[in-house]
Amino acid sequence: MPRRCSICQHNRLERINRALVEGIGFPALVAKYRVSKDALSRHKANHLPATLVKAQEAQEAANADDLLEEVRSIQARALTILGRAEGVGDLRTALGAIREARSNLELLAKLVGELDERPQVNVVLIDAQVRAAIIRALAPYGEARLAVANALEPFEEAS
């Protein structure tokens, strides 16, 4: 007969679940609720209610929206300062505001997924000269030559 989960039987189950979802460390929970680290680990892996996890994910999404709004607000302020500095001919302040606006714009692009700085590798599947050499080599074998030329055609269109 399997063991019963001591956390599921705990009189502070809801608080423990919430603390686990919020990312409170096991040592603090062990001390506060007088439970074992292993019991917490098993409970978190096997019994933590999915609704609490979903609620935490929703909270994280809301926090991300707040962050995005804050960056947009800073961007608007930088542009306001830029406009004022240009209006009075303060070029040094205007340049500083341009730098800040550019930096905020870059951050906004990253946050909304418009700017991806991960390295990219573009692979050219077959070079035109290589294709021509293959086709020439197959000249004595008409059927094979035609089959290879047809097989390579989609790759030419893609590149």
NUTIMAR-96889 format. One record per atom (N, C-alpha, C, O): x, y, z. Coordinates in steps of 0.2 Angstrom, whole numbers, plus 5000, padded with zeros to 4 digits. Example, Ala and Ser with C-alpha at 12.3 -4.5 7.8 and 13.67 -1.06 7.14 Angstrom:
NUTIMAR-96889
506649725039/506249785039/506649845039/507149835042/506449895035/506849955036/506450005039/506750065040/
END
This chain:
NUTIMAR-96889
500449945000/500050005000/500450065000/500950075004/500350114995/500750174995/500750215001/500150215004/501250255002/501250305008/500750365006/500750385001/500450385012/500050445011/500550505011/501050505014/500350565007/500850625007/500650665013/500150685014/501250675017/501150705023/500950785022/500650815026/501150805016/501050875014/500250885013/499950935015/500050835009/499250835007/498850835014/498250855014/499150795019/498750795025/498850845030/498550855035/499350895028/499550945033/498950995034/498551015029/498851025040/498351075041/498451145037/497951185037/499051155035/499251215031/499351205024/499751235021/499051155021/499151135014/499151185010/499551195005/498551235010/498451285005/499051335005/499351355000/499251355011/499851395012/500551365010/500951405006/500651305011/501251265008/501151265001/501751284997/500651254998/500551254990/500751314988/501051324983/500451374991/500551434988/501251454989/501551484984/501651434994/502351454995/502751414990/503251444987/502551354988/502951314983/502851344976/503351354973/502251374975/502151404968/502551464968/502751484962/502551504973/502951564973/503651564973/504051614973/503851504974/504651484974/504951494980/505551504980/504651494986/504951494993/505351434993/505151384992/505951444996/506451384996/506251335001/505951355006/506451275000/506251225004/506551235012/506151215016/507151255013/507351265020/506851305024/506751295030/506651365021/506151405024/505551365026/505251375031/505251325021/504651295022/504751235027/504251225031/505351205027/505451155032/505451185039/505151155044/505751235040/505751265047/505051295049/504851285054/504751325044/504051355046/503551305047/503151315052/503451255043/502951205043/503151135047/502751095047/503751135048/504051065052/503851005047/503550955050/504051015041/503950955037/504650935034/505150975034/504750885031/505350865028/505450895021/504950905017/506150905019/506250925012/506050875007/505750895002/506150815008/505950755004/505150755003/504950744997/504850765008/504050765008/503850825003/503450824999/504150885004/504050945000/504150934993/503850944988/504750904992/504950884985/504450844981/504250854976/504350784985/503850734982/503150774981/502850764975/502950814985/502250844985/502250894979/501850894975/502850934978/502850984973/502850944966/502550964962/503250884966/503250854959/502650814958/502450814952/502250794963/501750744961/501050774963/500550744960/500950814968/500250834970/500150904970/499550924971/500550954968/500451024968/499851034963/499951014957/499351064965/498751074961/498951114955/499251174955/498751094949/498851124943/498551194943/498851244939/498051204946/497751274946/498151324949/498151384947/498551304954/498951354958/499551374953/499751424953/499851324949/500351334944/500051384939/500451424937/499451364937/499251414931/499151484934/499251534930/498951484940/498851554943/499451594944/499551654942/500051554945/500651584946/500951604939/501251664938/500751564934/500951584927/500551644925/500851694921/499951654926/499551714925/499851774928/499851824925/500051764934/500351824938/500951844935/501151904934/501351794932/501951814929/501851844922/502251894920/501351824919/501151864912/500951934914/501051984910/500551944919/500352014921/500952054923/500952114921/501452024927/502052064928/502452084922/502652134922/502452034917/502752054911/502452114907/502752154904/501752114907/501352164904/501552234908/501552284905/501552224915/501752284918/502452314917/502552374916/502952264916/503652284914/503552314907/503952364906/503252294902/503152314896/502852384896/503152434892/502352394900/502052464900/502552514903/502552574901/502952494908/503452534911/503952554906/504152614906/504252514902/504752524897/504452574892/504752624890/503752564890/503452614886/503352684889/503452734885/503252684895/503252744898/503852784898/503952844897/504452744900/505052774900/505252804893/505552854892/505052764888/505152784881/504852844879/505152894876/504152854881/503852914880/504152974884/504153034881/504352964890/504753014893/505353034890/505553094889/505752994887/506353004884/506253044878/506553094876/505653034874/505553064868/505253134870/505353184866/504953144875/504753214878/505353254879/505353314877/505853224883/506453264884/506753284878/507053334877/506853234873/507153244867/506853304863/507153354861/506153304863/505753364860/505953434863/506053484860/505953434870/506053494874/506753514873/506953574871/507253474873/507953484872/508053514865/508453564864/507753484860/507853514853/507553584852/507753624849/506953584856/506553654856/506953714858/506953764856/507453704863/507853754866/508553754863/508953794865/508653704859/509353704856/509853674860/510453684859/509653634865/510153594869/510353534866/510053474868/510853534862/511053474858/511353414862/511253364861/511653434868/511953384872/511453344875/511453284875/510953374878/510353344881/509953304876/509753244877/509853334870/509553294864/509853234862/509553184861/510553234862/510953174860/510853124866/510753064864/510853144872/510753094877/510053064877/509953004878/509553104876/508853084875/508753034869/508452984869/509153044864/509153004858/509452934860/509152884858/510052934864/510352874866/509852834870/509752774869/509552864875/509052834879/508452804875/508252744877/508152844871/507652824867/507852764862/507452714862/508452764860/508652704856/508752644860/508552584858/509052654866/509052594871/508452564873/508352504873/507952614874/507252584876/506952554870/506552504871/507052574864/506752544858/506952474857/506652434856/507652474858/507952404858/507652354863/507452294862/507552384869/507252344875/506552324873/506352264874/506152364871/505452354869/505452304863/505052254864/505852304858/505852254853/506052184856/505752134853/506552184860/506652114863/506052094867/505952034867/505752134871/505252114875/504652084871/504252044873/504452124866/503952094862/504052044856/503652024852/504752024856/504951974852/505151994845/505151954840/505152064844/505352084837/506052084836/506352084830/506452074841/507252084840/507452014843/507452004849/507851974839/508051914841/508851914840/509051914835/509251914846/509951924845/510351854845/510951854845/509951804845/510251734844/510651724838/510351754833/511151694838/511551684831/511151644826/510751594828/511151664820/510851624815/511351594810/511851624809/511251544807/511651504802/511251494796/510751464796/511451524791/511151514784/511451464780/512051474779/511151414778/511451354775/511251364768/510651354766/511751364763/511551354756/511651284754/512251254755/511151254752/511151184751/511651164745/511951114746/511551194740/511951174734/512151234730/511651274728/512751244729/513051304725/512851294717/512851234715/512751344713/512551334706/513151304702/513051264698/513751314704/514351284701/514351214702/514551174698/514251194709/514251124711/513651084707/513851034704/513151114706/512551084703/512751074695/512651024693/513051124692/513251124685/513751064684/513751024680/514251054689/514751004689/514450934689/514650894686/513950934694/513650864695/513250844688/513250794686/512850894685/512550884679/512950864673/512850824670/513550904673/514050884668/514350814669/514350774664/514450794675/514750724676/514250674674/514450614673/513550684675/513050644673/512850644666/512450604664/513250684662/513050684654/512950614651/512550604647/513450574652/513350504649/512750464651/512550414648/512450484657/511950444660/511250484660/511050514665/510950494654/510450534653/509850534658/509650584660/509650474659/509050464664/509250484671/508950524674/509850464673/510150484680/510250564680/510050594685/510450594675/510650664674/509950704675/509950754679/509450674672/508750714672/508450704679/508250754682/508550644682/508250634689/508650674694/508350704698/509350684693/509650724698/509450804697/509350834702/509450824691/509250894689/508550904692/508450964695/508150864692/507450874694/507450874702/507050914705/507850834705/507950824712/508250894715/508050914721/508650924711/509050984714/508651044713/508751094716/508151044709/507751104707/507451134713/507551194713/507151104717/506851144723/507351174727/507151224730/507951154728/508451184732/508651244728/508851294732/508651244722/508851314718/508351364720/508551424721/507751344719/507151394721/507251424728/507051484729/507351374733/507451394740/508051444741/507951494745/508551434737/509151484738/509151534733/509551584733/
END
